[in-house]
């Protein structure tokens, strides 16, 4: 239900404590954090009355016409009060347009905070970089509330790892700001064991109160399907995957995954008509990947658009094995959430991850795939050859991931940890 110019404080509230979440992206946007925060918010409604402040649906850069007439929109989605702020459209390949988009969200989210009524807790994530944490601090002060900072990605460490900026003055200032946000949080929540080390390094061991809570995927919605499932077959037929061994990458085609160099490994399998490399998603380097495919006539590489959440189960099940990759330097900075989706459908993992990273810990603990270091392109080639030559073996390996996820990484398990952490502040 969408209304215009109706302040959230006019909506009846229960006696439950109020929790304000700065989500940046939120359902129906396909950003992984937006989906996680939707499930988190809805899972916490048993204990809190929740308001979410986010942008209008615009993850791909475009804003739907229904969200162009007002600066603020007030909605109710499954019992969650959602205040959406309009932002300018942007291109993921244009830094200036992205900065303008993010700054607009920041300042309009501050104004939206005044429309959110009384709040007992404020919860923000580390997106957009730096400003996500700063929003939480401002919300804490404005609402005189407890503040919980959920770091999904450390910045500027992530920016530095991929060389997105080399301005030392700017990077130093960004680090100071994010440390400022951490220090003012009642609790800092990170999403991987390796990220605790990064937090410790930031503060020379004198860390703010913190804990680790893994991300998740809804294992009841995303699960293995029979090989003859008609929806999976329809997906395969639509994108030319029928009768092929499908090596799939599903997610953001961005800077943090070294995909351009992995394409240089894929080209070595150019002549294999029995296999196909499928890239499902979009992002800042997609055009470069497509150009490389076309220049080198890679007929066994296909690019597929982002899938609606309702169809994600079919696209994930269409892959025989899935990539889970990060560029060098991402250890302790970010955890690829795509791993949970791969495990949920019981598929094996073709992983390129640094030693000591959270995702690699999980894969090695479960033995649900093959893994090597970023930059080890010869070993990546050998891993691809291994799974092609022994497909039945790796089909069984994938089931180990599903078993582990059910035991340790369910949605309900993680959400209960969030509830406990917030209520303990």
N, C-alpha and C positions, 0 to 999 in steps of 0.2 A: 504494500500500500504506500503510495507516494503522495505527499502533500507539499505545498509550497508555503514558505514563510510562517511555519507553525513552530514556535519555540519548544524545545524538548521539555522545558520545565513545566509546561502545561499538561504533560502526560502523567497520568496517575502512576505512582511508584508504590511498590510493596515495602515491607519493613526490612527487606534484605539490604545489606550495605550496597552502596552504589560504586560501580567500577567503570571508569572511562578508559577506552582503548583507542589509541592513535594507530590506525592500521595502514595508512597510506593507501594500498590497494586492498579491496575487499570484494567478496562475491558480488556480481558474477565475473569479475576480472579473473583471468587464468593464472596470474602470478601465484607461484607456489605459496608464498607467505600469506597472500590474500585468502587462499583456500584453507590454510592451516588456522589462520586467525578466525575465520568463520566457524570452523569446528570447535576451536577453543572457546570462543564466545558462547556458542550455543551449549557447549558442554558445561559451562560454568554458571548457567542461569539457575541451577538449583540452589546456588549459594549467593549469587549477586544479581542486582538489577543493572543491566549493562547498556552503555551507550558507546557507539563506535563513531569516530570521526575519520573519514577517508575521502579520497577523490571520487568524482563521478566515474563510471566505468570508462577506462581510457588506457589500459595497459599497452595496447598496440600503438598508441599515439593519437588515435582519432577519438573524438567525443561524439556520441550519438546525438542526433538532433533534439531528442526529448530532454536532453540535459544542457541545452545551450541558452535557455531563456532566463534562468535565475542563477544567482551566485551560490545559493544554498538550497538543498533539497532534504526533506525530512521523511524518512521511511521507517517501516517496521518490517523486519525480516525474521520470521520465526521467533518472535518475542524479543528481538534485539532492536533497540532504537538506533537508527543509523542516520547520521548527519553527513551528507555528501557535499563537498565543495567543488565548484566548477574550476577547472584549470585549462590553460591554453593547450592546444594540440601541439605535438612535438614529433620530431624524427629521432629515432634511436642512433642515427649516424651523425646528428648535428648537436654538438656540445652546447651551443648557445640556447637552442630551443629546449633542451632538456633542463638546463639550469633555470631558465625562465619558468618552466612548468613546475619544477620542484619548489622554487622560492614562492610561487603563487600558492601552492598547497600549504607551505609553512605558515604564511601570514594569514591566509583565510582559515586555516585550522585553528589559529589562535583566536580569531573572531568567533569561530564556531564554538570554541570552548566556553565562551560567555553565554551561549545558548543551551548549554548542556545541563544546567541545573546543579544542585549540590552533588559533590562527589567525595567519597571516602578514600578511594584508591584511584591512582592514575597509572596506566600501563602503556608503555611505548616500546616499539621495536627499533632496531638500528637502521631502518629504511624510512625515508631516504637517508643516505650516508650522513652522519654527523647531526643533521637537522632532526632526525627521528628522535635521537636522545635528547636534544635540546628542547624539542616540543614537550617531552615528558617532564623536564625540569620546570618549564614555564607552566605546564598544567598543574604540577605539584604546588607551585607558589600561588597560582590563581585560585585553586580550589582548596588550598590548605589541606592537602591530602597526602597519604603515603604514596611513594613512587616506586614502581617496579620497572626495571629496564631489561628488556629481553634482547640480547645481542645475537642476531642471526648471522651477521657478518661483521668482522672487525674492519673499521676504516679509520685512518687512511692506509692501514696495512694491506688491504686488498688492492687499493689503487696503486700502491707502490709495487706490489708483486707482479702486476701485469704492465707496469710502466705507463699507466693512463695519464699520469702527470709526474713531472720531475721537478716541479717548483718546490724547493726545499722549505722556503718560508711559508708557503701555503700549507704544505703537508705537516709542518711542525705546528702550525696554528690549528689545523684540523685535529691533530692528536691531542693538543691541549684542551680543545673544546670537548672531545669525547671523554677524556679523563674527567673533566669537570662534571659531565653528566653522570658518569659512573659513581663519582664521590657523593653525589647528592641523591642517589638511589637508596632506598631501604634494602633492596635486594637486586643483585645483578644475576640474570639467568642466562647461561650460555648453552649451546645445543650440542656440544661435543667435549669429550675429555681433553682433547688436544687444545681446545680453546681456553681451558683453565690455565694452561701454561702461558698463553699469550697475555691473559689478564694479569697473571703474576709478574710477568716481565715488565708490563706497563708500570706497575706500582712497586717494583723492586721487592716483591714478596709481601708488601703491606696492602693486601687486597681489600676492597670493600666486601661486605657480606655477599656471598655468591653461592650458586649451586649449578649443577648440570641437569638439564631435562632434554632428552632427545626429542626431535621432531617425529612425525609419524605419517602414516596414511591410513585411511579408514579401511581396515582389513575386512570389514563386513561388506563393503561396497566394491573394493578392488580385490579380486580373488581369482584363482585359476579357473579357466573355462575349458570344456572339452575341445579337442582339436577340430571337431566337426561343427562347432558352434556356428550358427548361420550368420550372426552379426560379425563375428571375426572373419568368416569367409567373405562376407560382403565388403568389409574394410579392405581385405587383401585384394579382392578383385578390383575395387575402385582405384587402388594405387599401384597395381601391377605387381603384387607380391605373391600371387598364387603360384604354387609349385616351386617356390624359391626357399632357400635357407636364409632367413631374415636376420641380419645383424643390425640392431636398431639403436639409435640415439634419440631419446625423447626428453625435450626440455628446452631451456634457453640456449640459443646459439649465440653466445656472448664471448667476451674477452677472456673469461677465466678458465677455459677448458682446452686450450691448445688444439682446437679442432682443425685449424688450417694445416698444421704439421701432420696431424693424423690423416688428413686427406692424402698427404704424400705417401703414406703407408698403404692406404686403400687403393691407390692407383696401381700398386703391384698385383692386385687381384682383378685388374681390368678385364682380363679374358675369361673370367669365370662366369658363365651364364647360369650356373646352378645356385649362385648366391646373390644377394642384393643388400646393399647398405642403405638403410632408410633413416632419414633425419626428420623427426617430427617436432615442429616448433618454429620459432622465429627469434630474431635477435639482431644485434648490431653487426655481426659478421656474416649473416646469411647470404647477402649479395655476393660477398667475396667467395664463399663456398660454392655458390651456384656458378659463378664465373669460372672457377677452377674446374668444375665438372664439365662445363660446356667447352672450355678450351681444350680439355684433354679427352673429350668424347667418352666420358665415364657412363656408359649405358646401364651399368648395374648400381648406380647411385640415384636415389630418388628423394625429393624434398616434399614433405607433407605438412599442411598447415596445423597449427595448434588444434587440438580436439576439445570439444565441449566436455565439461566434467562428466556428464552422463555417458559419454562415449569413450572415456579414458580407459575403462576396463577392456574394451575391444582392441584399441590400438596397442596397449601394453601386451595383451595376450597374442597379438599378431607377430611379435618379435620372438625369435627362437633364442636369442641371446642379446643382452643389452649392454651398451657402454655405460660406465660410470667413471667419469674422467675429471681431473682438475689439473691446471697448470702448476708448474713448480712455484713454490712460495705460498700456496694457498693453505698448506697445513697449519692448523691452529687459527686460521682466519675465517674459514667457512666450511660448512659440511654439506655436500651435495644431497639434497632431499630426494632426488630421483632414486636413490638407492632403495628407499622404503617402498616405492611403487614396484620396482623390479622384484624385490623380495615378496611383496604381497601377491603377485601373480605366479610365484614359484618358478621364475626364469633365472638361468645362470647369469653371472656378471662377468663382463670383460672390463677389468678395472685398470685405470692408470692413475695411481694415487701415491702420495709420498708416505714413506714409512713413518709410523707414529700418528697418522691422521685417523680421525674417528671412523670414517667410512672404511678405511683399510683395516682398522681393528676389527670391525664387525665382520667383514668378508673373511678375514683370516680366522676369526673365532668360529665361524660357521662353515668354512670351506665351501662356500656357495659360488665360487668362481675362480677365475685366474686374475692375478694382479702383478703389476710391475711399476717401476718408477716413471714419473714424467720425464720425457726426453729420451727414454730407452726405446727408440723406434724399431731397432732390430728385434727386440724381445716382443714388442707389440705385434710385429709381423708374424713371429713364431706362435704367439698366442692365438691369433686368428686362424693360422694353419692347423693348430691343435684342435680347436673346436670344430672346424670343418671336417677334419679327418675322424673325429670320434664324437659324433653328434649325440648318439644314444647315451653315452657316459655323462655328457654335460647336461642333458635333459634331467637326469636323476639328481645331479649336483644342485640344480636350481631349486628342487623341493626342500633342500636343507635350509635355504634362506627363509622360505615361508614358515617352516617349523619354528625357527628362531624368533621370527617376528611375532608370531602368536604367543610365544612364551615371554618375550621381553619388551616388545616395542609396539604394543597396541595403543590405539587412540585413548581408550578409557584410562589406561595406566598412566600415560603422560599427563592427561588433563587433570587427573586427581593430584598429581604432583604439583601442578600449577596452582590448583585450589589451595592445597596445603601451604605452599610457599607464600601466596598472597595473604592468606589469613594469619600467617605467623608474623607478618610485618608490623 
